[in-house]
Amino acid sequence: MAEEPRDHKIKRLHMRSMRRGIKEMDLILSAYAQAELAQMSDARMALYDSLLSENDQDLYQWVTGQSAAPDQFAEMISEISMVFQK
């Protein structure tokens, strides 16, 4: 299977960021995607793609500091929190 073109991947991830399950995560992740996706490395984009597969309630608790994010996502969750707080 051919690799997804970068511009398609950015659009897909941006759409997945905007169309979550709970409105809070729509707002938080779409702001992060808008600010960061274009300059992400391919590896970072792959990590973000896997983050988007996580449950919205878990993501919300991680971003708001109610519970600790898994190690693999901790740095990205911290970045998302900072973008959201701006």
PDB file of N, CA, C and O in Angstrom, chain B, residues numbered from 101:
ATOM      1  N   MET B 101       0.848  -1.179   0.000  1.00  0.00           N
ATOM      2  CA  MET B 101       0.000   0.000   0.000  1.00  0.00           C
ATOM      3  C   MET B 101       0.896   1.245   0.000  1.00  0.00           C
ATOM      4  O   MET B 101       1.872   1.319   0.747  1.00  0.00           O
ATOM      5  N   ALA B 102       0.557   2.199  -0.829  1.00  0.00           N
ATOM      6  CA  ALA B 102       1.346   3.437  -0.947  1.00  0.00           C
ATOM      7  C   ALA B 102       1.209   4.270   0.324  1.00  0.00           C
ATOM      8  O   ALA B 102       0.163   4.286   0.972  1.00  0.00           O
ATOM      9  N   GLU B 103       2.301   4.964   0.661  1.00  0.00           N
ATOM     10  CA  GLU B 103       2.269   5.817   1.840  1.00  0.00           C
ATOM     11  C   GLU B 103       1.377   7.022   1.585  1.00  0.00           C
ATOM     12  O   GLU B 103       1.345   7.565   0.481  1.00  0.00           O
ATOM     13  N   GLU B 104       0.668   7.424   2.602  1.00  0.00           N
ATOM     14  CA  GLU B 104      -0.231   8.566   2.526  1.00  0.00           C
ATOM     15  C   GLU B 104       0.578   9.847   2.317  1.00  0.00           C
ATOM     16  O   GLU B 104       1.518  10.103   3.070  1.00  0.00           O
ATOM     17  N   PRO B 105       0.235  10.656   1.315  1.00  0.00           N
ATOM     18  CA  PRO B 105       0.947  11.933   1.118  1.00  0.00           C
ATOM     19  C   PRO B 105       0.843  12.812   2.364  1.00  0.00           C
ATOM     20  O   PRO B 105      -0.182  12.819   3.046  1.00  0.00           O
ATOM     21  N   ARG B 106       1.900  13.543   2.646  1.00  0.00           N
ATOM     22  CA  ARG B 106       1.966  14.365   3.855  1.00  0.00           C
ATOM     23  C   ARG B 106       0.786  15.328   3.975  1.00  0.00           C
ATOM     24  O   ARG B 106       0.202  15.449   5.052  1.00  0.00           O
ATOM     25  N   ASP B 107       0.430  16.009   2.896  1.00  0.00           N
ATOM     26  CA  ASP B 107      -0.676  16.971   2.989  1.00  0.00           C
ATOM     27  C   ASP B 107      -1.998  16.283   3.301  1.00  0.00           C
ATOM     28  O   ASP B 107      -2.840  16.851   3.996  1.00  0.00           O
ATOM     29  N   HIS B 108      -2.192  15.062   2.794  1.00  0.00           N
ATOM     30  CA  HIS B 108      -3.410  14.302   3.106  1.00  0.00           C
ATOM     31  C   HIS B 108      -3.414  13.893   4.575  1.00  0.00           C
ATOM     32  O   HIS B 108      -4.445  13.949   5.245  1.00  0.00           O
ATOM     33  N   LYS B 109      -2.249  13.483   5.066  1.00  0.00           N
ATOM     34  CA  LYS B 109      -2.138  13.075   6.465  1.00  0.00           C
ATOM     35  C   LYS B 109      -2.446  14.249   7.387  1.00  0.00           C
ATOM     36  O   LYS B 109      -3.149  14.087   8.385  1.00  0.00           O
ATOM     37  N   ILE B 110      -1.930  15.419   7.062  1.00  0.00           N
ATOM     38  CA  ILE B 110      -2.197  16.610   7.873  1.00  0.00           C
ATOM     39  C   ILE B 110      -3.699  16.917   7.888  1.00  0.00           C
ATOM     40  O   ILE B 110      -4.264  17.193   8.946  1.00  0.00           O
ATOM     41  N   LYS B 111      -4.332  16.869   6.737  1.00  0.00           N
ATOM     42  CA  LYS B 111      -5.772  17.133   6.666  1.00  0.00           C
ATOM     43  C   LYS B 111      -6.565  16.101   7.460  1.00  0.00           C
ATOM     44  O   LYS B 111      -7.514  16.442   8.166  1.00  0.00           O
ATOM     45  N   ARG B 112      -6.164  14.828   7.336  1.00  0.00           N
ATOM     46  CA  ARG B 112      -6.866  13.755   8.041  1.00  0.00           C
ATOM     47  C   ARG B 112      -6.731  13.932   9.557  1.00  0.00           C
ATOM     48  O   ARG B 112      -7.714  13.824  10.290  1.00  0.00           O
ATOM     49  N   LEU B 113      -5.514  14.202  10.016  1.00  0.00           N
ATOM     50  CA  LEU B 113      -5.293  14.376  11.452  1.00  0.00           C
ATOM     51  C   LEU B 113      -6.001  15.620  11.981  1.00  0.00           C
ATOM     52  O   LEU B 113      -6.522  15.623  13.097  1.00  0.00           O
ATOM     53  N   HIS B 114      -6.014  16.660  11.178  1.00  0.00           N
ATOM     54  CA  HIS B 114      -6.736  17.876  11.595  1.00  0.00           C
ATOM     55  C   HIS B 114      -8.227  17.571  11.729  1.00  0.00           C
ATOM     56  O   HIS B 114      -8.857  18.002  12.695  1.00  0.00           O
ATOM     57  N   MET B 115      -8.791  16.844  10.791  1.00  0.00           N
ATOM     58  CA  MET B 115     -10.212  16.497  10.852  1.00  0.00           C
ATOM     59  C   MET B 115     -10.504  15.607  12.057  1.00  0.00           C
ATOM     60  O   MET B 115     -11.507  15.803  12.743  1.00  0.00           O
ATOM     61  N   ARG B 116      -9.631  14.624  12.319  1.00  0.00           N
ATOM     62  CA  ARG B 116      -9.810  13.752  13.487  1.00  0.00           C
ATOM     63  C   ARG B 116      -9.686  14.545  14.785  1.00  0.00           C
ATOM     64  O   ARG B 116     -10.293  14.187  15.794  1.00  0.00           O
ATOM     65  N   SER B 117      -8.911  15.608  14.761  1.00  0.00           N
ATOM     66  CA  SER B 117      -8.761  16.454  15.945  1.00  0.00           C
ATOM     67  C   SER B 117     -10.031  17.255  16.207  1.00  0.00           C
ATOM     68  O   SER B 117     -10.381  17.509  17.360  1.00  0.00           O
ATOM     69  N   MET B 118     -10.715  17.649  15.148  1.00  0.00           N
ATOM     70  CA  MET B 118     -11.919  18.479  15.267  1.00  0.00           C
ATOM     71  C   MET B 118     -13.175  17.666  15.539  1.00  0.00           C
ATOM     72  O   MET B 118     -14.128  18.176  16.129  1.00  0.00           O
ATOM     73  N   ARG B 119     -13.185  16.422  15.119  1.00  0.00           N
ATOM     74  CA  ARG B 119     -14.396  15.595  15.217  1.00  0.00           C
ATOM     75  C   ARG B 119     -14.166  14.464  16.216  1.00  0.00           C
ATOM     76  O   ARG B 119     -13.983  13.312  15.822  1.00  0.00           O
ATOM     77  N   ARG B 120     -14.175  14.787  17.481  1.00  0.00           N
ATOM     78  CA  ARG B 120     -13.891  13.820  18.522  1.00  0.00           C
ATOM     79  C   ARG B 120     -15.191  13.185  18.999  1.00  0.00           C
ATOM     80  O   ARG B 120     -15.965  12.670  18.192  1.00  0.00           O
ATOM     81  N   GLY B 121     -15.425  13.219  20.255  1.00  0.00           N
ATOM     82  CA  GLY B 121     -16.664  12.704  20.815  1.00  0.00           C
ATOM     83  C   GLY B 121     -17.238  13.702  21.792  1.00  0.00           C
ATOM     84  O   GLY B 121     -18.452  13.821  21.956  1.00  0.00           O
ATOM     85  N   ILE B 122     -16.329  14.420  22.440  1.00  0.00           N
ATOM     86  CA  ILE B 122     -16.789  15.452  23.373  1.00  0.00           C
ATOM     87  C   ILE B 122     -16.252  16.808  22.901  1.00  0.00           C
ATOM     88  O   ILE B 122     -15.124  16.913  22.418  1.00  0.00           O
ATOM     89  N   LYS B 123     -17.074  17.826  23.050  1.00  0.00           N
ATOM     90  CA  LYS B 123     -16.759  19.157  22.524  1.00  0.00           C
ATOM     91  C   LYS B 123     -15.465  19.718  23.081  1.00  0.00           C
ATOM     92  O   LYS B 123     -14.720  20.389  22.366  1.00  0.00           O
ATOM     93  N   GLU B 124     -15.190  19.451  24.348  1.00  0.00           N
ATOM     94  CA  GLU B 124     -13.958  19.954  24.961  1.00  0.00           C
ATOM     95  C   GLU B 124     -12.729  19.467  24.204  1.00  0.00           C
ATOM     96  O   GLU B 124     -11.800  20.235  23.952  1.00  0.00           O
ATOM     97  N   MET B 125     -12.729  18.197  23.847  1.00  0.00           N
ATOM     98  CA  MET B 125     -11.580  17.648  23.129  1.00  0.00           C
ATOM     99  C   MET B 125     -11.531  18.156  21.697  1.00  0.00           C
ATOM    100  O   MET B 125     -10.445  18.318  21.140  1.00  0.00           O
ATOM    101  N   ASP B 126     -12.691  18.411  21.086  1.00  0.00           N
ATOM    102  CA  ASP B 126     -12.711  19.045  19.763  1.00  0.00           C
ATOM    103  C   ASP B 126     -11.942  20.362  19.812  1.00  0.00           C
ATOM    104  O   ASP B 126     -11.089  20.623  18.964  1.00  0.00           O
ATOM    105  N   LEU B 127     -12.247  21.180  20.801  1.00  0.00           N
ATOM    106  CA  LEU B 127     -11.629  22.501  20.930  1.00  0.00           C
ATOM    107  C   LEU B 127     -10.144  22.405  21.257  1.00  0.00           C
ATOM    108  O   LEU B 127      -9.325  23.106  20.662  1.00  0.00           O
ATOM    109  N   ILE B 128      -9.802  21.549  22.190  1.00  0.00           N
ATOM    110  CA  ILE B 128      -8.415  21.417  22.625  1.00  0.00           C
ATOM    111  C   ILE B 128      -7.542  20.878  21.497  1.00  0.00           C
ATOM    112  O   ILE B 128      -6.509  21.462  21.170  1.00  0.00           O
ATOM    113  N   LEU B 129      -7.962  19.762  20.906  1.00  0.00           N
ATOM    114  CA  LEU B 129      -7.126  19.121  19.891  1.00  0.00           C
ATOM    115  C   LEU B 129      -7.108  19.879  18.573  1.00  0.00           C
ATOM    116  O   LEU B 129      -6.095  19.866  17.873  1.00  0.00           O
ATOM    117  N   SER B 130      -8.199  20.534  18.222  1.00  0.00           N
ATOM    118  CA  SER B 130      -8.172  21.303  16.972  1.00  0.00           C
ATOM    119  C   SER B 130      -7.231  22.503  17.102  1.00  0.00           C
ATOM    120  O   SER B 130      -6.564  22.870  16.135  1.00  0.00           O
ATOM    121  N   ALA B 131      -7.170  23.115  18.286  1.00  0.00           N
ATOM    122  CA  ALA B 131      -6.229  24.227  18.509  1.00  0.00           C
ATOM    123  C   ALA B 131      -4.792  23.726  18.399  1.00  0.00           C
ATOM    124  O   ALA B 131      -3.950  24.382  17.787  1.00  0.00           O
ATOM    125  N   TYR B 132      -4.514  22.584  18.981  1.00  0.00           N
ATOM    126  CA  TYR B 132      -3.172  22.004  18.908  1.00  0.00           C
ATOM    127  C   TYR B 132      -2.823  21.638  17.465  1.00  0.00           C
ATOM    128  O   TYR B 132      -1.730  21.946  16.991  1.00  0.00           O
ATOM    129  N   ALA B 133      -3.739  20.992  16.779  1.00  0.00           N
ATOM    130  CA  ALA B 133      -3.492  20.586  15.390  1.00  0.00           C
ATOM    131  C   ALA B 133      -3.219  21.803  14.516  1.00  0.00           C
ATOM    132  O   ALA B 133      -2.304  21.784  13.693  1.00  0.00           O
ATOM    133  N   GLN B 134      -3.999  22.846  14.687  1.00  0.00           N
ATOM    134  CA  GLN B 134      -3.821  24.069  13.905  1.00  0.00           C
ATOM    135  C   GLN B 134      -2.439  24.679  14.144  1.00  0.00           C
ATOM    136  O   GLN B 134      -1.791  25.153  13.210  1.00  0.00           O
ATOM    137  N   ALA B 135      -2.001  24.662  15.385  1.00  0.00           N
ATOM    138  CA  ALA B 135      -0.728  25.282  15.740  1.00  0.00           C
ATOM    139  C   ALA B 135       0.485  24.421  15.384  1.00  0.00           C
ATOM    140  O   ALA B 135       1.552  24.962  15.094  1.00  0.00           O
ATOM    141  N   GLU B 136       0.344  23.102  15.400  1.00  0.00           N
ATOM    142  CA  GLU B 136       1.526  22.235  15.355  1.00  0.00           C
ATOM    143  C   GLU B 136       1.657  21.280  14.174  1.00  0.00           C
ATOM    144  O   GLU B 136       2.779  20.935  13.805  1.00  0.00           O
ATOM    145  N   LEU B 137       0.578  20.848  13.580  1.00  0.00           N
ATOM    146  CA  LEU B 137       0.659  19.772  12.575  1.00  0.00           C
ATOM    147  C   LEU B 137       1.595  20.069  11.415  1.00  0.00           C
ATOM    148  O   LEU B 137       2.370  19.199  11.015  1.00  0.00           O
ATOM    149  N   ALA B 138       1.543  21.248  10.877  1.00  0.00           N
ATOM    150  CA  ALA B 138       2.315  21.570   9.670  1.00  0.00           C
ATOM    151  C   ALA B 138       3.816  21.387   9.853  1.00  0.00           C
ATOM    152  O   ALA B 138       4.515  21.023   8.907  1.00  0.00           O
ATOM    153  N   GLN B 139       4.323  21.637  11.072  1.00  0.00           N
ATOM    154  CA  GLN B 139       5.772  21.517  11.260  1.00  0.00           C
ATOM    155  C   GLN B 139       6.187  20.224  11.965  1.00  0.00           C
ATOM    156  O   GLN B 139       7.365  20.053  12.281  1.00  0.00           O
ATOM    157  N   MET B 140       5.259  19.325  12.213  1.00  0.00           N
ATOM    158  CA  MET B 140       5.603  18.060  12.869  1.00  0.00           C
ATOM    159  C   MET B 140       6.434  17.166  11.952  1.00  0.00           C
ATOM    160  O   MET B 140       6.233  17.135  10.738  1.00  0.00           O
ATOM    161  N   SER B 141       7.366  16.444  12.560  1.00  0.00           N
ATOM    162  CA  SER B 141       8.104  15.417  11.816  1.00  0.00           C
ATOM    163  C   SER B 141       7.161  14.245  11.561  1.00  0.00           C
ATOM    164  O   SER B 141       6.096  14.150  12.171  1.00  0.00           O
ATOM    165  N   ASP B 142       7.557  13.362  10.661  1.00  0.00           N
ATOM    166  CA  ASP B 142       6.732  12.189  10.370  1.00  0.00           C
ATOM    167  C   ASP B 142       6.559  11.313  11.609  1.00  0.00           C
ATOM    168  O   ASP B 142       5.472  10.788  11.847  1.00  0.00           O
ATOM    169  N   ALA B 143       7.621  11.153  12.398  1.00  0.00           N
ATOM    170  CA  ALA B 143       7.545  10.340  13.615  1.00  0.00           C
ATOM    171  C   ALA B 143       6.584  10.967  14.622  1.00  0.00           C
ATOM    172  O   ALA B 143       5.796  10.269  15.260  1.00  0.00           O
ATOM    173  N   ARG B 144       6.658  12.273  14.754  1.00  0.00           N
ATOM    174  CA  ARG B 144       5.784  12.983  15.691  1.00  0.00           C
ATOM    175  C   ARG B 144       4.328  12.887  15.228  1.00  0.00           C
ATOM    176  O   ARG B 144       3.417  12.740  16.043  1.00  0.00           O
ATOM    177  N   MET B 145       4.121  12.972  13.917  1.00  0.00           N
ATOM    178  CA  MET B 145       2.776  12.843  13.364  1.00  0.00           C
ATOM    179  C   MET B 145       2.212  11.448  13.626  1.00  0.00           C
ATOM    180  O   MET B 145       1.027  11.301  13.926  1.00  0.00           O
ATOM    181  N   ALA B 146       3.049  10.436  13.515  1.00  0.00           N
ATOM    182  CA  ALA B 146       2.621   9.061  13.797  1.00  0.00           C
ATOM    183  C   ALA B 146       2.221   8.918  15.269  1.00  0.00           C
ATOM    184  O   ALA B 146       1.241   8.243  15.586  1.00  0.00           O
ATOM    185  N   LEU B 147       2.973   9.549  16.153  1.00  0.00           N
ATOM    186  CA  LEU B 147       2.633   9.520  17.577  1.00  0.00           C
ATOM    187  C   LEU B 147       1.300  10.224  17.815  1.00  0.00           C
ATOM    188  O   LEU B 147       0.460   9.729  18.566  1.00  0.00           O
ATOM    189  N   TYR B 148       1.107  11.373  17.181  1.00  0.00           N
ATOM    190  CA  TYR B 148      -0.155  12.105  17.324  1.00  0.00           C
ATOM    191  C   TYR B 148      -1.318  11.273  16.788  1.00  0.00           C
ATOM    192  O   TYR B 148      -2.398  11.255  17.377  1.00  0.00           O
ATOM    193  N   ASP B 149      -1.094  10.593  15.680  1.00  0.00           N
ATOM    194  CA  ASP B 149      -2.119   9.720  15.101  1.00  0.00           C
ATOM    195  C   ASP B 149      -2.526   8.649  16.113  1.00  0.00           C
ATOM    196  O   ASP B 149      -3.715   8.373  16.276  1.00  0.00           O
ATOM    197  N   SER B 150      -1.557   8.050  16.786  1.00  0.00           N
ATOM    198  CA  SER B 150      -1.903   7.025  17.773  1.00  0.00           C
ATOM    199  C   SER B 150      -2.558   7.646  19.004  1.00  0.00           C
ATOM    200  O   SER B 150      -3.421   7.023  19.623  1.00  0.00           O
ATOM    201  N   LEU B 151      -2.160   8.860  19.364  1.00  0.00           N
ATOM    202  CA  LEU B 151      -2.808   9.560  20.479  1.00  0.00           C
ATOM    203  C   LEU B 151      -4.294   9.770  20.183  1.00  0.00           C
ATOM    204  O   LEU B 151      -5.131   9.652  21.079  1.00  0.00           O
ATOM    205  N   LEU B 152      -4.615  10.077  18.939  1.00  0.00           N
ATOM    206  CA  LEU B 152      -6.011  10.325  18.561  1.00  0.00           C
ATOM    207  C   LEU B 152      -6.881   9.072  18.645  1.00  0.00           C
ATOM    208  O   LEU B 152      -8.107   9.162  18.587  1.00  0.00           O
ATOM    209  N   SER B 153      -6.258   7.919  18.780  1.00  0.00           N
ATOM    210  CA  SER B 153      -7.014   6.680  18.944  1.00  0.00           C
ATOM    211  C   SER B 153      -7.414   6.438  20.398  1.00  0.00           C
ATOM    212  O   SER B 153      -8.189   5.529  20.694  1.00  0.00           O
ATOM    213  N   GLU B 154      -6.890   7.244  21.284  1.00  0.00           N
ATOM    214  CA  GLU B 154      -7.212   7.089  22.702  1.00  0.00           C
ATOM    215  C   GLU B 154      -8.613   7.642  22.998  1.00  0.00           C
ATOM    216  O   GLU B 154      -9.147   8.461  22.250  1.00  0.00           O
ATOM    217  N   ASN B 155      -9.178   7.179  24.090  1.00  0.00           N
ATOM    218  CA  ASN B 155     -10.502   7.575  24.537  1.00  0.00           C
ATOM    219  C   ASN B 155     -10.521   9.053  24.935  1.00  0.00           C
ATOM    220  O   ASN B 155      -9.600   9.522  25.604  1.00  0.00           O
ATOM    221  N   ASP B 156     -11.546   9.779  24.538  1.00  0.00           N
ATOM    222  CA  ASP B 156     -11.651  11.210  24.844  1.00  0.00           C
ATOM    223  C   ASP B 156     -11.648  11.510  26.337  1.00  0.00           C
ATOM    224  O   ASP B 156     -11.040  12.489  26.767  1.00  0.00           O
ATOM    225  N   GLN B 157     -12.316  10.686  27.128  1.00  0.00           N
ATOM    226  CA  GLN B 157     -12.348  10.935  28.565  1.00  0.00           C
ATOM    227  C   GLN B 157     -10.944  10.811  29.167  1.00  0.00           C
ATOM    228  O   GLN B 157     -10.570  11.588  30.045  1.00  0.00           O
ATOM    229  N   ASP B 158     -10.170   9.829  28.690  1.00  0.00           N
ATOM    230  CA  ASP B 158      -8.787   9.685  29.153  1.00  0.00           C
ATOM    231  C   ASP B 158      -7.956  10.882  28.704  1.00  0.00           C
ATOM    232  O   ASP B 158      -7.216  11.463  29.498  1.00  0.00           O
ATOM    233  N   LEU B 159      -8.079  11.248  27.433  1.00  0.00           N
ATOM    234  CA  LEU B 159      -7.337  12.401  26.914  1.00  0.00           C
ATOM    235  C   LEU B 159      -7.642  13.660  27.710  1.00  0.00           C
ATOM    236  O   LEU B 159      -6.733  14.416  28.053  1.00  0.00           O
ATOM    237  N   TYR B 160      -8.896  13.885  28.000  1.00  0.00           N
ATOM    238  CA  TYR B 160      -9.286  15.079  28.747  1.00  0.00           C
ATOM    239  C   TYR B 160      -8.647  15.093  30.134  1.00  0.00           C
ATOM    240  O   TYR B 160      -8.157  16.126  30.590  1.00  0.00           O
ATOM    241  N   GLN B 161      -8.655  13.944  30.797  1.00  0.00           N
ATOM    242  CA  GLN B 161      -8.040  13.866  32.126  1.00  0.00           C
ATOM    243  C   GLN B 161      -6.533  14.091  32.058  1.00  0.00           C
ATOM    244  O   GLN B 161      -5.960  14.710  32.954  1.00  0.00           O
ATOM    245  N   TRP B 162      -5.891  13.597  31.012  1.00  0.00           N
ATOM    246  CA  TRP B 162      -4.442  13.805  30.853  1.00  0.00           C
ATOM    247  C   TRP B 162      -4.137  15.285  30.613  1.00  0.00           C
ATOM    248  O   TRP B 162      -3.259  15.861  31.256  1.00  0.00           O
ATOM    249  N   VAL B 163      -4.875  15.889  29.680  1.00  0.00           N
ATOM    250  CA  VAL B 163      -4.616  17.278  29.295  1.00  0.00           C
ATOM    251  C   VAL B 163      -4.886  18.232  30.462  1.00  0.00           C
ATOM    252  O   VAL B 163      -4.174  19.221  30.634  1.00  0.00           O
ATOM    253  N   THR B 164      -5.888  17.943  31.243  1.00  0.00           N
ATOM    254  CA  THR B 164      -6.233  18.824  32.360  1.00  0.00           C
ATOM    255  C   THR B 164      -5.468  18.487  33.636  1.00  0.00           C
ATOM    256  O   THR B 164      -5.640  19.159  34.653  1.00  0.00           O
ATOM    257  N   GLY B 165      -4.632  17.462  33.594  1.00  0.00           N
ATOM    258  CA  GLY B 165      -3.817  17.107  34.753  1.00  0.00           C
ATOM    259  C   GLY B 165      -4.539  16.318  35.825  1.00  0.00           C
ATOM    260  O   GLY B 165      -4.019  16.157  36.929  1.00  0.00           O
ATOM    261  N   GLN B 166      -5.730  15.821  35.520  1.00  0.00           N
ATOM    262  CA  GLN B 166      -6.481  15.030  36.489  1.00  0.00           C
ATOM    263  C   GLN B 166      -5.873  13.645  36.684  1.00  0.00           C
ATOM    264  O   GLN B 166      -6.043  13.028  37.736  1.00  0.00           O
ATOM    265  N   SER B 167      -5.168  13.164  35.672  1.00  0.00           N
ATOM    266  CA  SER B 167      -4.437  11.900  35.783  1.00  0.00           C
ATOM    267  C   SER B 167      -3.214  11.975  34.879  1.00  0.00           C
ATOM    268  O   SER B 167      -3.160  12.780  33.949  1.00  0.00           O
ATOM    269  N   ALA B 168      -2.247  11.133  35.164  1.00  0.00           N
ATOM    270  CA  ALA B 168      -0.991  11.138  34.414  1.00  0.00           C
ATOM    271  C   ALA B 168      -1.172  10.436  33.072  1.00  0.00           C
ATOM    272  O   ALA B 168      -1.830   9.400  32.972  1.00  0.00           O
ATOM    273  N   ALA B 169      -0.575  11.022  32.059  1.00  0.00           N
ATOM    274  CA  ALA B 169      -0.604  10.417  30.720  1.00  0.00           C
ATOM    275  C   ALA B 169       0.403   9.272  30.671  1.00  0.00           C
ATOM    276  O   ALA B 169       1.397   9.291  31.397  1.00  0.00           O
ATOM    277  N   PRO B 170       0.156   8.274  29.822  1.00  0.00           N
ATOM    278  CA  PRO B 170       1.151   7.217  29.631  1.00  0.00           C
ATOM    279  C   PRO B 170       2.472   7.829  29.156  1.00  0.00           C
ATOM    280  O   PRO B 170       2.479   8.852  28.472  1.00  0.00           O
ATOM    281  N   ASP B 171       3.570   7.204  29.519  1.00  0.00           N
ATOM    282  CA  ASP B 171       4.899   7.735  29.201  1.00  0.00           C
ATOM    283  C   ASP B 171       5.060   8.105  27.730  1.00  0.00           C
ATOM    284  O   ASP B 171       5.643   9.141  27.409  1.00  0.00           O
ATOM    285  N   GLN B 172       4.545   7.258  26.832  1.00  0.00           N
ATOM    286  CA  GLN B 172       4.733   7.518  25.399  1.00  0.00           C
ATOM    287  C   GLN B 172       4.077   8.820  24.947  1.00  0.00           C
ATOM    288  O   GLN B 172       4.508   9.418  23.962  1.00  0.00           O
ATOM    289  N   PHE B 173       3.038   9.263  25.656  1.00  0.00           N
ATOM    290  CA  PHE B 173       2.309  10.469  25.273  1.00  0.00           C
ATOM    291  C   PHE B 173       2.592  11.667  26.180  1.00  0.00           C
ATOM    292  O   PHE B 173       2.126  12.770  25.893  1.00  0.00           O
ATOM    293  N   ALA B 174       3.332  11.479  27.249  1.00  0.00           N
ATOM    294  CA  ALA B 174       3.478  12.515  28.281  1.00  0.00           C
ATOM    295  C   ALA B 174       3.970  13.853  27.724  1.00  0.00           C
ATOM    296  O   ALA B 174       3.404  14.899  28.041  1.00  0.00           O
ATOM    297  N   GLU B 175       5.013  13.828  26.901  1.00  0.00           N
ATOM    298  CA  GLU B 175       5.551  15.077  26.355  1.00  0.00           C
ATOM    299  C   GLU B 175       4.538  15.772  25.447  1.00  0.00           C
ATOM    300  O   GLU B 175       4.362  16.988  25.523  1.00  0.00           O
ATOM    301  N   MET B 176       3.877  15.004  24.597  1.00  0.00           N
ATOM    302  CA  MET B 176       2.899  15.588  23.681  1.00  0.00           C
ATOM    303  C   MET B 176       1.702  16.135  24.451  1.00  0.00           C
ATOM    304  O   MET B 176       1.194  17.205  24.115  1.00  0.00           O
ATOM    305  N   ILE B 177       1.252  15.434  25.461  1.00  0.00           N
ATOM    306  CA  ILE B 177       0.136  15.915  26.281  1.00  0.00           C
ATOM    307  C   ILE B 177       0.515  17.234  26.951  1.00  0.00           C
ATOM    308  O   ILE B 177      -0.310  18.142  27.052  1.00  0.00           O
ATOM    309  N   SER B 178       1.743  17.337  27.401  1.00  0.00           N
ATOM    310  CA  SER B 178       2.218  18.588  27.997  1.00  0.00           C
ATOM    311  C   SER B 178       2.156  19.731  26.985  1.00  0.00           C
ATOM    312  O   SER B 178       1.740  20.840  27.321  1.00  0.00           O
ATOM    313  N   GLU B 179       2.567  19.459  25.753  1.00  0.00           N
ATOM    314  CA  GLU B 179       2.500  20.470  24.689  1.00  0.00           C
ATOM    315  C   GLU B 179       1.052  20.858  24.388  1.00  0.00           C
ATOM    316  O   GLU B 179       0.740  22.036  24.218  1.00  0.00           O
ATOM    317  N   ILE B 180       0.184  19.867  24.327  1.00  0.00           N
ATOM    318  CA  ILE B 180      -1.232  20.129  24.057  1.00  0.00           C
ATOM    319  C   ILE B 180      -1.808  21.008  25.158  1.00  0.00           C
ATOM    320  O   ILE B 180      -2.563  21.942  24.887  1.00  0.00           O
ATOM    321  N   SER B 181      -1.450  20.708  26.395  1.00  0.00           N
ATOM    322  CA  SER B 181      -1.934  21.508  27.527  1.00  0.00           C
ATOM    323  C   SER B 181      -1.475  22.958  27.405  1.00  0.00           C
ATOM    324  O   SER B 181      -2.250  23.879  27.663  1.00  0.00           O
ATOM    325  N   MET B 182      -0.227  23.163  27.015  1.00  0.00           N
ATOM    326  CA  MET B 182       0.287  24.530  26.882  1.00  0.00           C
ATOM    327  C   MET B 182      -0.413  25.290  25.772  1.00  0.00           C
ATOM    328  O   MET B 182      -0.736  26.465  25.944  1.00  0.00           O
ATOM    329  N   VAL B 183      -0.655  24.648  24.637  1.00  0.00           N
ATOM    330  CA  VAL B 183      -1.351  25.305  23.517  1.00  0.00           C
ATOM    331  C   VAL B 183      -2.775  25.650  23.941  1.00  0.00           C
ATOM    332  O   VAL B 183      -3.275  26.731  23.634  1.00  0.00           O
ATOM    333  N   PHE B 184      -3.419  24.734  24.642  1.00  0.00           N
ATOM    334  CA  PHE B 184      -4.793  24.955  25.067  1.00  0.00           C
ATOM    335  C   PHE B 184      -4.897  26.101  26.065  1.00  0.00           C
ATOM    336  O   PHE B 184      -5.872  26.851  26.038  1.00  0.00           O
ATOM    337  N   GLN B 185      -3.918  26.249  26.938  1.00  0.00           N
ATOM    338  CA  GLN B 185      -3.963  27.282  27.968  1.00  0.00           C
ATOM    339  C   GLN B 185      -3.693  28.675  27.422  1.00  0.00           C
ATOM    340  O   GLN B 185      -3.957  29.657  28.115  1.00  0.00           O
ATOM    341  N   LYS B 186      -3.177  28.796  26.203  1.00  0.00           N
ATOM    342  CA  LYS B 186      -2.885  30.114  25.626  1.00  0.00           C
ATOM    343  C   LYS B 186      -4.131  30.852  25.228  1.00  0.00           C
ATOM    344  O   LYS B 186      -4.050  31.974  24.728  1.00  0.00           O
TER     345      LYS B 186
END
